[in-house]
Amino acid sequence: MTDRAGRGHRADRADRSDRAIDRRADAAHVGRFGEEAAARWYRRAGYRVVARNWRCREGELDLVVAKGRDVTFVEVKARSDHRFGTGAEAVDRRKQGRIRTAAVRWLEQADRAIGAIRFDVVEVDRQGRLERHPDCF
């Protein structure tokens, strides 16, 4: 069976698969853009970026930044639009739990004296504008 363009169902599935890959690649690009914008903001505010995209079995930390002995774990949410809600809304209790658990793992392996810790959420739009939610959870 073919569609109107004379392509078979396999071609149609391949086209959908290609579009899905394109969307994932676009999302990854938007995510990297957002993380870089957030890292730049923290550096300009006097923080050191000590880890980016740190992963463990329990989860991932987008950014870990430090100012003196204080450490901030930053979840970056880059959005091309707000059709699916704001970035901060996407960090629900379940996501917060995964971030906290990953932060504990990071702290266990940290070779530094730690002062206070904090969890921030940073939303970044396509123009690179940031909305920071400090000590969010």
Residue frames relative to the residue before (quaternion, step in Angstrom):
aa qw qx qy qz dx dy dz
M 1.0000 0.0000 0.0000 0.0000 0.00 0.00 0.00
T 0.1527 -0.7980 0.5795 0.0644 3.56 -0.99 0.79
D 0.4595 -0.6424 0.5214 0.3230 3.53 -1.28 0.30
R 0.7607 -0.3835 0.2539 0.4580 3.60 -1.26 -0.07
A 0.6790 0.4777 -0.2910 0.4755 3.56 1.09 -0.62
G 0.5613 -0.6279 0.3821 0.3803 3.57 1.27 0.04
R 0.5310 0.6137 -0.4201 0.4061 3.56 1.25 0.24
G 0.4636 -0.6717 0.5032 0.2841 3.53 -1.14 0.60
H 0.7130 -0.4471 0.3214 0.4340 3.54 -1.29 0.14
R 0.6139 0.5538 -0.3628 0.4299 3.58 1.01 -0.67
A 0.6365 0.5122 -0.3296 0.4732 3.57 0.98 -0.79
D 0.6361 0.5301 -0.3244 0.4573 3.56 1.02 -0.82
R 0.6538 0.4931 -0.3095 0.4834 3.61 0.95 -0.84
A 0.6393 0.5184 -0.3299 0.4623 3.58 0.99 -0.77
D 0.6381 0.5193 -0.3305 0.4626 3.60 0.99 -0.79
R 0.6513 0.5002 -0.3170 0.4745 3.60 0.95 -0.86
S 0.6417 0.5208 -0.3205 0.4630 3.56 0.99 -0.82
D 0.6465 0.5141 -0.3172 0.4659 3.59 0.96 -0.84
R 0.6493 0.5046 -0.3209 0.4699 3.60 0.98 -0.82
A 0.6349 0.5243 -0.3303 0.4615 3.60 1.00 -0.78
I 0.6408 0.5075 -0.3176 0.4806 3.58 1.00 -0.81
D 0.6362 0.5232 -0.3280 0.4626 3.59 0.97 -0.83
R 0.6550 0.5045 -0.3199 0.4627 3.62 0.94 -0.85
R 0.6527 0.4982 -0.3237 0.4700 3.60 0.95 -0.81
A 0.6435 0.5095 -0.3265 0.4687 3.60 0.97 -0.80
D 0.6393 0.5129 -0.3233 0.4730 3.59 1.00 -0.81
A 0.6535 0.5113 -0.3122 0.4627 3.59 0.95 -0.88
A 0.6441 0.5108 -0.3221 0.4695 3.59 0.98 -0.81
H 0.6401 0.5155 -0.3216 0.4702 3.58 1.00 -0.80
V 0.6485 0.5022 -0.3154 0.4772 3.60 0.92 -0.89
G 0.6473 0.5286 -0.3150 0.4499 3.59 0.99 -0.82
R 0.6617 0.4921 -0.3055 0.4761 3.59 0.92 -0.89
F 0.6199 0.5432 -0.3288 0.4610 3.57 1.03 -0.85
G 0.6795 0.4981 -0.2831 0.4584 3.58 0.90 -0.96
E 0.6607 0.5030 -0.3090 0.4637 3.57 0.94 -0.86
E 0.6500 0.5034 -0.3243 0.4680 3.58 0.98 -0.76
A 0.6398 0.5172 -0.3246 0.4667 3.60 0.99 -0.82
A 0.6612 0.4954 -0.3071 0.4723 3.60 0.94 -0.85
A 0.6449 0.5155 -0.3241 0.4620 3.61 0.92 -0.87
R 0.6359 0.5243 -0.3260 0.4631 3.59 0.98 -0.83
W 0.6454 0.5182 -0.3289 0.4547 3.60 0.94 -0.85
Y 0.6791 0.4883 -0.2975 0.4603 3.59 0.83 -0.96
R 0.6348 0.5172 -0.3437 0.4598 3.62 0.95 -0.78
R 0.6692 0.4950 -0.3015 0.4651 3.59 0.92 -0.88
A 0.6751 0.4718 -0.2858 0.4898 3.60 1.16 -0.55
G 0.6452 -0.5763 0.3070 0.3966 3.60 1.25 0.23
Y 0.5146 0.6202 -0.4275 0.4097 3.59 1.24 0.27
R 0.3140 -0.6834 0.6137 0.2403 3.53 -1.34 0.34
V 0.3398 -0.6959 0.5866 0.2369 3.56 -0.97 0.81
V 0.1241 -0.8305 0.5418 0.0366 3.58 -0.49 1.19
A 0.7941 0.0075 -0.0362 0.6067 3.60 1.25 -0.25
R 0.0906 -0.7620 0.6394 0.0476 3.52 -1.20 0.72
N 0.8524 0.0124 -0.0456 0.5208 3.55 -0.97 0.94
W 0.1790 0.7952 -0.5493 0.1839 3.56 0.94 0.94
R 0.0992 -0.8259 0.5551 0.0047 3.56 -0.75 1.08
C 0.0207 0.7286 -0.6844 -0.0150 3.46 -1.33 0.61
R 0.7357 -0.4151 0.2780 0.4573 3.57 -1.25 0.11
E 0.7161 0.4828 -0.2554 0.4347 3.58 1.00 -0.79
G 0.8030 -0.2135 0.1516 0.5354 3.61 1.13 -0.35
E 0.4372 -0.6687 0.5396 0.2654 3.51 -1.34 -0.32
L 0.2212 -0.7277 0.6330 0.1442 3.52 -1.22 0.65
D 0.4174 -0.7235 0.4867 0.2558 3.59 -0.64 1.08
L 0.7885 -0.0732 0.0877 0.6043 3.57 0.80 -1.05
V 0.0822 -0.7167 0.6868 0.0892 3.51 -1.23 0.64
V 0.0108 -0.8044 0.5925 -0.0426 3.55 -0.64 1.15
A 0.1566 -0.7927 0.5850 0.0692 3.54 -1.16 0.60
K 0.0519 -0.7340 0.6761 0.0387 3.50 -1.25 0.65
G 0.7806 -0.0390 -0.0395 0.6226 3.52 -0.25 1.28
R 0.7736 -0.2858 0.2318 0.5159 3.59 -0.81 -1.00
D 0.5620 0.6161 -0.3800 0.4003 3.58 1.27 -0.23
V 0.1739 -0.7896 0.5859 0.0543 3.55 -0.98 0.94
T 0.1128 -0.7732 0.6224 0.0441 3.53 -1.04 0.90
F 0.2256 -0.7369 0.6265 0.1165 3.53 -0.94 1.01
V 0.1251 -0.8316 0.5411 0.0063 3.55 -0.58 1.19
E 0.1608 -0.7409 0.6464 0.0860 3.53 -0.87 1.03
V 0.1635 -0.7990 0.5759 0.0559 3.56 -0.64 1.15
K 0.0548 -0.7765 0.6278 0.0072 3.53 -0.91 1.00
A 0.0786 -0.7850 0.6145 0.0024 3.52 -0.46 1.26
R 0.0473 -0.8057 0.5900 -0.0253 3.53 -0.80 1.03
S 0.3700 -0.7021 0.5588 0.2407 3.53 -1.05 0.79
D 0.7682 -0.0722 0.0231 0.6358 3.58 1.27 -0.45
H 0.5197 -0.6568 0.4578 0.2983 3.57 -1.28 0.09
R 0.2162 0.8061 -0.5238 0.1705 3.61 1.12 0.55
F 0.7755 0.3005 -0.1555 0.5331 3.57 1.00 -0.78
G 0.7068 -0.4280 0.2497 0.5050 3.57 1.18 0.52
T 0.6142 -0.5418 0.4189 0.3921 3.53 -1.31 0.13
G 0.6604 -0.5063 0.3757 0.4078 3.53 -1.27 0.29
A 0.6513 0.5189 -0.3216 0.4507 3.57 0.96 -0.84
E 0.6313 0.5336 -0.3350 0.4523 3.60 1.05 -0.70
A 0.6265 0.5566 -0.3323 0.4329 3.58 1.14 -0.57
V 0.6407 0.4862 -0.3270 0.4962 3.59 1.23 -0.34
D 0.0053 -0.8312 0.5532 -0.0555 3.54 0.33 1.31
R 0.7609 -0.3781 0.2571 0.4605 3.59 -1.30 0.02
R 0.6470 0.5244 -0.3264 0.4470 3.59 0.96 -0.84
K 0.6623 0.4879 -0.2959 0.4855 3.58 0.95 -0.91
Q 0.6213 0.5366 -0.3399 0.4588 3.59 0.99 -0.80
G 0.6450 0.5264 -0.3172 0.4541 3.59 0.97 -0.84
R 0.6590 0.4970 -0.3123 0.4703 3.60 0.95 -0.82
I 0.6436 0.5098 -0.3214 0.4719 3.58 1.02 -0.80
R 0.6455 0.5198 -0.3208 0.4585 3.60 0.94 -0.85
T 0.6637 0.5014 -0.3060 0.4630 3.58 0.93 -0.92
A 0.6491 0.4967 -0.3159 0.4819 3.59 0.97 -0.83
A 0.6280 0.5346 -0.3353 0.4555 3.60 1.03 -0.75
V 0.6189 0.5270 -0.3414 0.4719 3.60 1.00 -0.78
R 0.6513 0.5068 -0.3154 0.4685 3.61 0.93 -0.88
W 0.6470 0.5099 -0.3245 0.4648 3.59 0.95 -0.85
L 0.6669 0.5058 -0.3037 0.4552 3.58 0.92 -0.91
E 0.6189 0.5560 -0.3409 0.4378 3.60 1.06 -0.71
Q 0.7583 0.3575 -0.2093 0.5034 3.58 1.01 -0.70
A 0.4624 0.6895 -0.4476 0.3324 3.60 1.25 -0.09
D 0.2422 -0.7740 0.5715 0.1255 3.55 -0.92 0.91
R 0.5895 0.5421 -0.3669 0.4732 3.54 0.90 0.95
A 0.5130 -0.5942 0.5100 0.3518 3.54 -1.25 0.42
I 0.1990 -0.8001 0.5611 0.0732 3.55 -0.82 1.04
G 0.2786 -0.7271 0.6046 0.1677 3.53 -1.05 0.86
A 0.8089 -0.1224 0.1396 0.5579 3.55 -0.68 -1.11
I 0.1882 -0.7463 0.6188 0.1569 3.55 -1.24 0.43
R 0.0772 -0.7871 0.6120 0.0005 3.52 -1.21 0.65
F 0.2308 -0.7469 0.6056 0.1488 3.55 -1.23 0.52
D 0.0724 -0.7931 0.6048 0.0024 3.56 -0.68 1.17
V 0.1712 -0.7130 0.6602 0.1629 3.51 -1.32 0.40
V 0.0884 -0.7849 0.6128 0.0250 3.55 -0.92 0.97
E 0.1807 -0.7571 0.6210 0.0919 3.53 -0.88 1.05
V 0.0648 -0.7845 0.6167 0.0117 3.55 -0.96 0.90
D 0.2357 -0.7691 0.5733 0.1555 3.58 -0.88 0.91
R 0.7481 -0.4250 0.2687 0.4330 3.59 -1.28 0.13
Q 0.6735 0.4817 -0.2977 0.4752 3.60 1.15 -0.52
G 0.5566 -0.6299 0.3789 0.3872 3.57 1.29 -0.02
R 0.4327 0.6777 -0.4803 0.3504 3.60 1.23 0.25
L 0.2391 -0.7881 0.5585 0.0989 3.53 -0.95 0.97
E 0.0575 -0.7148 0.6919 0.0839 3.47 -1.28 0.59
R 0.1531 -0.8195 0.5514 0.0310 3.52 -0.48 1.27
H 0.1364 -0.7589 0.6341 0.0585 3.53 -1.03 0.93
P 0.1359 -0.8334 0.5305 0.0742 3.61 0.10 1.26
D 0.8522 0.0933 -0.0876 0.5073 3.53 -1.21 0.66
C 0.1181 0.8753 -0.4531 0.1208 3.49 1.12 0.96
F 0.8052 -0.0383 0.0345 0.5907 3.60 1.06 -0.64
